């Protein structure tokens, strides 16, 4: 059975950072709330995988460790 994939922008937020981006407690809570709204509206029971695309990567902290995927600009070019 083929697996279906849904690609969407849950929280299209463009933030400029001059170094590694740090995910704060507030931003983590915002993302969790946005994913919960998406689950409720779409009725999906599938796993949501947030992916961060950043020029310099994410600063390693307790919130960034919860993210399974991140892409840096170097991987795109």
MISE-33704 format. One record per atom (N, C-alpha, C): residue number from 1; residue in one letter; chain; atom name; x, y, z. Coordinates in steps of 0.02 Angstrom, whole numbers, plus 50000, padded with zeros to 5 digits. Atoms other than C-alpha are relative to their C-alpha. Layout:
% MISE-33704
SITE    n  res  chain  atom     xx     yy     zz
SITE  NUM    a      A    CA      X      Y      Z
...
% end
This chain:
% MISE-33704
SITE    n  res  chain  atom     xx     yy     zz
SITE    1    x      A     N  50042  49941  50000
SITE    1    x      A    CA  50000  50000  50000
SITE    1    x      A     C  50045  50062  50000
SITE    2    x      A     N  49960  49939  50006
SITE    2    x      A    CA  50072  50168  49949
SITE    2    x      A     C  49985  50048  50058
SITE    3    x      A     N  50008  49952  49946
SITE    3    x      A    CA  50100  50297  50083
SITE    3    x      A     C  49988  50069  49970
SITE    4    x      A     N  50012  49932  50025
SITE    4    x      A    CA  50026  50469  50052
SITE    4    x      A     C  50038  50050  50043
SITE    5    x      A     N  49964  49948  49964
SITE    5    x      A    CA  50122  50623  50100
SITE    5    x      A     C  49968  50067  49986
SITE    6    x      A     N  50029  49933  50005
SITE    6    x      A    CA  50055  50796  50133
SITE    6    x      A     C  50056  50049  50016
SITE    7    x      A     N  49951  49947  49989
SITE    7    x      A    CA  50173  50942  50113
SITE    7    x      A     C  49962  50066  50007
SITE    8    x      A     N  50033  49935  49991
SITE    8    x      A    CA  50114  51107  50183
SITE    8    x      A     C  50043  50044  50044
SITE    9    x      A     N  49966  49952  49957
SITE    9    x      A    CA  50172  51261  50271
SITE    9    x      A     C  49956  50009  50062
SITE   10    x      A     N  50039  49992  49938
SITE   10    x      A    CA  50110  51251  50450
SITE   10    x      A     C  50013  50070  50028
SITE   11    x      A     N  49984  49934  49971
SITE   11    x      A    CA  50200  51407  50508
SITE   11    x      A     C  50052  50034  49956
SITE   12    x      A     N  49952  49967  50043
SITE   12    x      A    CA  50279  51502  50365
SITE   12    x      A     C  50026  50063  50034
SITE   13    x      A     N  49972  49944  49964
SITE   13    x      A    CA  50392  51616  50462
SITE   13    x      A     C  50071  50010  49974
SITE   14    x      A     N  49934  49986  50026
SITE   14    x      A    CA  50543  51699  50387
SITE   14    x      A     C  50036  50047  50048
SITE   15    x      A     N  49962  49963  49949
SITE   15    x      A    CA  50669  51758  50516
SITE   15    x      A     C  50072  50002  49977
SITE   16    x      A     N  49930  49993  50019
SITE   16    x      A    CA  50841  51826  50475
SITE   16    x      A     C  50043  49992  50063
SITE   17    x      A     N  49953  50009  49946
SITE   17    x      A    CA  50981  51766  50588
SITE   17    x      A     C  50071  50002  49972
SITE   18    x      A     N  49932  49995  50025
SITE   18    x      A    CA  51165  51805  50570
SITE   18    x      A     C  50043  49940  50020
SITE   19    x      A     N  49964  50061  49980
SITE   19    x      A    CA  51215  51638  50645
SITE   19    x      A     C  49950  49944  50008
SITE   20    x      A     N  50046  50055  49988
SITE   20    x      A    CA  51135  51479  50706
SITE   20    x      A     C  49936  50027  50032
SITE   21    x      A     N  50065  49979  49973
SITE   21    x      A    CA  50949  51501  50741
SITE   21    x      A     C  49985  49962  50063
SITE   22    x      A     N  50016  50032  49936
SITE   22    x      A    CA  50897  51467  50920
SITE   22    x      A     C  49924  49995  50008
SITE   23    x      A     N  50071  50010  49988
SITE   23    x      A    CA  50726  51392  50950
SITE   23    x      A     C  49988  50010  50075
SITE   24    x      A     N  50015  49984  49930
SITE   24    x      A    CA  50656  51466  51110
SITE   24    x      A     C  49941  49961  50025
SITE   25    x      A     N  50056  50034  49969
SITE   25    x      A    CA  50528  51397  51230
SITE   25    x      A     C  49934  50025  49969
SITE   26    x      A     N  50060  49971  50029
SITE   26    x      A    CA  50397  51517  51160
SITE   26    x      A     C  49989  49977  49928
SITE   27    x      A     N  50008  50021  50070
SITE   27    x      A    CA  50431  51472  50978
SITE   27    x      A     C  49984  49926  49996
SITE   28    x      A     N  50016  50071  49998
SITE   28    x      A    CA  50427  51287  51020
SITE   28    x      A     C  49926  49990  50016
SITE   29    x      A     N  50071  50005  49982
SITE   29    x      A    CA  50256  51310  51103
SITE   29    x      A     C  49956  50022  49941
SITE   30    x      A     N  50037  49976  50058
SITE   30    x      A    CA  50197  51408  50950
SITE   30    x      A     C  49996  49946  49946
SITE   31    x      A     N  49999  50052  50050
SITE   31    x      A    CA  50250  51268  50833
SITE   31    x      A     C  49957  49940  50020
SITE   32    x      A     N  50042  50055  49975
SITE   32    x      A    CA  50167  51135  50941
SITE   32    x      A     C  49926  50017  49992
SITE   33    x      A     N  50069  49978  50008
SITE   33    x      A    CA  50006  51236  50940
SITE   33    x      A     C  49979  49999  49927
SITE   34    x      A     N  50015  50000  50072
SITE   34    x      A    CA  50013  51257  50750
SITE   34    x      A     C  49991  49928  49974
SITE   35    x      A     N  50006  50069  50022
SITE   35    x      A    CA  50039  51070  50725
SITE   35    x      A     C  49935  49969  50028
SITE   36    x      A     N  50063  50025  49972
SITE   36    x      A    CA  49892  51032  50842
SITE   36    x      A     C  49940  50025  49961
SITE   37    x      A     N  50054  49972  50041
SITE   37    x      A    CA  49780  51149  50742
SITE   37    x      A     C  49997  49963  49933
SITE   38    x      A     N  49998  50036  50064
SITE   38    x      A    CA  49836  51064  50581
SITE   38    x      A     C  49969  49930  50007
SITE   39    x      A     N  50028  50067  49989
SITE   39    x      A    CA  49796  50892  50652
SITE   39    x      A     C  49924  50003  50008
SITE   40    x      A     N  50072  49993  49988
SITE   40    x      A    CA  49624  50951  50709
SITE   40    x      A     C  49963  50017  49936
SITE   41    x      A     N  50034  49977  50061
SITE   41    x      A    CA  49578  51038  50546
SITE   41    x      A     C  50000  49946  49946
SITE   42    x      A     N  49995  50050  50053
SITE   42    x      A    CA  49639  50899  50430
SITE   42    x      A     C  49975  49931  50022
SITE   43    x      A     N  50021  50066  49976
SITE   43    x      A    CA  49592  50753  50542
SITE   43    x      A     C  50053  49947  49990
SITE   44    x      A     N  49947  50050  50012
SITE   44    x      A    CA  49759  50670  50504
SITE   44    x      A     C  50022  49967  50065
SITE   45    x      A     N  49972  50037  49944
SITE   45    x      A    CA  49827  50537  50618
SITE   45    x      A     C  50073  49982  49986
SITE   46    x      A     N  49931  50014  50020
SITE   46    x      A    CA  49994  50532  50530
SITE   46    x      A     C  50049  50044  50039
SITE   47    x      A     N  49948  49962  49966
SITE   47    x      A    CA  50157  50595  50602
SITE   47    x      A     C  50017  50062  49960
SITE   48    x      A     N  49978  49938  50032
SITE   48    x      A    CA  50200  50776  50564
SITE   48    x      A     C  50074  50008  50013
SITE   49    x      A     N  49928  49993  49995
SITE   49    x      A    CA  50383  50808  50530
SITE   49    x      A     C  50019  50072  49982
SITE   50    x      A     N  49980  49932  50016
SITE   50    x      A    CA  50435  50990  50546
SITE   50    x      A     C  50072  50000  49973
SITE   51    x      A     N  49934  49994  50030
SITE   51    x      A    CA  50585  51035  50438
SITE   51    x      A     C  50020  50074  50000
SITE   52    x      A     N  49975  49931  49999
SITE   52    x      A    CA  50687  51192  50465
SITE   52    x      A     C  50053  50008  49947
SITE   53    x      A     N  49951  49983  50052
SITE   53    x      A    CA  50782  51269  50320
SITE   53    x      A     C  50034  50064  50023
SITE   54    x      A     N  49963  49943  49974
SITE   54    x      A    CA  50917  51386  50385
SITE   54    x      A     C  50067  50007  49965
SITE   55    x      A     N  49935  49992  50031
SITE   55    x      A    CA  51076  51462  50316
SITE   55    x      A     C  50056  49970  50042
SITE   56    x      A     N  49946  50021  49957
SITE   56    x      A    CA  51181  51415  50468
SITE   56    x      A     C  49983  49942  50046
SITE   57    x      A     N  50021  50054  49956
SITE   57    x      A    CA  51083  51276  50553
SITE   57    x      A     C  49967  50025  50064
SITE   58    x      A     N  50033  49984  49936
SITE   58    x      A    CA  51002  51270  50724
SITE   58    x      A     C  50050  49996  50057
SITE   59    x      A     N  49959  50003  49939
SITE   59    x      A    CA  51085  51309  50889
SITE   59    x      A     C  49977  49940  50040
SITE   60    x      A     N  50015  50061  49963
SITE   60    x      A    CA  51093  51148  50990
SITE   60    x      A     C  49975  50018  50070
SITE   61    x      A     N  50028  49992  49934
SITE   61    x      A    CA  50976  51161  51139
SITE   61    x      A     C  49945  49949  50009
SITE   62    x      A     N  50050  50052  49986
SITE   62    x      A    CA  50836  51060  51218
SITE   62    x      A     C  49942  50001  49950
SITE   63    x      A     N  50056  49996  50048
SITE   63    x      A    CA  50709  51121  51088
SITE   63    x      A     C  50022  49977  49931
SITE   64    x      A     N  49977  50021  50067
SITE   64    x      A    CA  50814  51093  50932
SITE   64    x      A     C  50011  49925  49997
SITE   65    x      A     N  49990  50072  49999
SITE   65    x      A    CA  50850  50914  50986
SITE   65    x      A     C  49936  49961  49986
SITE   66    x      A     N  50065  50033  50012
SITE   66    x      A    CA  50664  50875  50969
SITE   66    x      A     C  49982  50000  49925
SITE   67    x      A     N  50014  49996  50072
SITE   67    x      A    CA  50670  50916  50782
SITE   67    x      A     C  50038  49947  49962
SITE   68    x      A     N  49966  50054  50035
SITE   68    x      A    CA  50707  50768  50672
SITE   68    x      A     C  50036  50023  49936
SITE   69    x      A     N  49972  49980  50065
SITE   69    x      A    CA  50752  50868  50515
SITE   69    x      A     C  50018  50074  50000
SITE   70    x      A     N  49981  49932  50015
SITE   70    x      A    CA  50847  51024  50471
SITE   70    x      A     C  50043  49999  49937
SITE   71    x      A     N  49963  49995  50063
SITE   71    x      A    CA  50921  51080  50306
SITE   71    x      A     C  50037  50067  50001
SITE   72    x      A     N  49963  49938  50006
SITE   72    x      A    CA  51058  51208  50285
SITE   72    x      A     C  50005  50018  49926
SITE   73    x      A     N  49996  49975  50069
SITE   73    x      A    CA  51083  51313  50129
SITE   73    x      A     C  50053  49961  49961
SITE   74    x      A     N  49947  50037  50035
SITE   74    x      A    CA  51243  51217  50088
SITE   74    x      A     C  49973  49936  49969
SITE   75    x      A     N  50028  50061  50027
SITE   75    x      A    CA  51138  51061  50060
SITE   75    x      A     C  49958  50012  49937
SITE   76    x      A     N  50042  49983  50057
SITE   76    x      A    CA  51033  51152  49931
SITE   76    x      A     C  50040  50017  49937
SITE   77    x      A     N  49961  49979  50058
SITE   77    x      A    CA  51174  51210  49819
SITE   77    x      A     C  50060  49957  49989
% end
